[in-house]
Amino acid sequence: MNLYPSIHYTGPSNTDQHQIYTVSELTSNIKDILEKTYPFIWICGEISNFNVPASGHFYFTVKDEHAQINAVMFRNQNRNLKFKPEDGIAITGLGRISVYEPRGTYQIIFEYLEPKGTGAIQLAFEQLKKRLADEGLFDEKHKKPLPFLPKKISIITSPTGAVVHDILKIIDRRFSNLHLEILPVKVQGYGAEDEIVSAIEMINDRYDSDVAILARGGGSLEDFHAFNSEAVARAVFASKIPIISAVGHETDFSITDFVADFRAPTPSAAAELAVPYKKELSRKIADLSKVLTTRFLRYFGHLQAVLKGMSNRLVHPNRKIVDLMLKTDDLTDRLNRAFKNSFLKHHERLWWRIERLFSKNPLIQIKLLKDKIDIKNYNINIYIQILLTNKRSTLRELEAKLYTLSPETILARGYSITRTIPDAAVIRDPQEVSIGQDLEVMVARGAFICSVKRK
């Protein structure tokens, strides 16, 4: 049975009058039309099915409530993104429509992407902050303490801004003549990130600074890009030298603030955190010196009093020697007595062990054991004789009882046993026989046959 209906073509049969496309030709034409009609377009939607294979290209789907389109962003373009695309993020992007001919599907190739509704820089900041926090770079256990009085301070900032002058002025006012080192770097723009990382690595390679201040003035989130980069954050975290982050104003926050050992609200506050106030230290030193002098004099007077008391109790050496001689004689006598007592005790113990040793002589023990064995053998023979006598007496009694109860003995006393013929069943009741039945009667010296006459 034919499951498909027949198709009847009634037109001209000459195929030269119609253009017939191959699949490749049709797909190529569609691709040309789409690429020429939509060379570059802006499109918005939500990312889903985001995937990054080993090639580094981004493959995902852009969708809205009613439709979706495949999308790709090649590695050369996506490396410049300031945020990481994820499923569920709404985006706006610039791209061109193309057709993937082997599958016959159309897709959009993005050249530029940005989050919809929020800035790419802000989103990148939040994503990096969350990732580093999950790795533990913000944990307090990794924070290094600041030195109380650093001998050398390294200042990583722009040499032309007002920040470096504010820091130098405050440090000079709080503690003049302190060794300061300025490492000039860019704090924004191209190359700022690499210069900051190089400066941090350089002070750690030399390792002659006690603390470092990483500072810049206020600005927008875009201006703080270098301080919100992953490379700078990891360089600050890996630093063996404590780092104070002083980026922007008090209300500004950067990734560096969270990773650094201390966060100062302003560069001026960082300078105050780095060094103590010299005049205050001088005052404390003067106060401590007075207290130390007073306590030392008091302690010295106490030692003099103790020395005087000990001098009064000091015994003359000759008297001490005599006392020691008497004590030596007493100890010598006690030692002699103790040695003599110990000798006598060990002597007595030796003789006691010798006597025990002789008492344990194997020959004596063998003789004693032999005597015990002889006594036990004698007792065993006596017990056997008594047992045999008792058993013979019991046997004679049992033989007498057996003879008395023997059927032959009973028959000899005049009794008889009557049995049926031929079954030889013993008759105990007259009802068991019938008149005229032959019976066997057994007596002491034989047996005879009789017949029942009456019952």
Secondary structure as UniProt FT lines:
FT   HELIX           15..17
FT   HELIX           23..37
FT   STRAND          41..51
FT   TURN            54..55
FT   STRAND          58..63
FT   STRAND          68..73
FT   HELIX           75..78
FT   TURN            79..80
FT   TURN            87..88
FT   STRAND          90..100
FT   TURN            101..104
FT   STRAND          105..115
FT   HELIX           120..135
FT   TURN            136..138
FT   HELIX           140..142
FT   STRAND          152..157
FT   HELIX           162..174
FT   TURN            176..177
FT   STRAND          179..184
FT   TURN            190..191
FT   HELIX           192..206
FT   STRAND          211..216
FT   TURN            221..225
FT   HELIX           226..228
FT   HELIX           230..238
FT   STRAND          243..247
FT   TURN            250..251
FT   HELIX           255..259
FT   STRAND          262..263
FT   HELIX           267..274
FT   HELIX           278..312
FT   HELIX           317..359
FT   HELIX           362..404
FT   HELIX           407..412
FT   TURN            413..414
FT   STRAND          417..420
FT   TURN            421..423
FT   HELIX           430..432
FT   TURN            435..436
FT   STRAND          438..443
FT   TURN            444..445
FT   STRAND          446..451
//
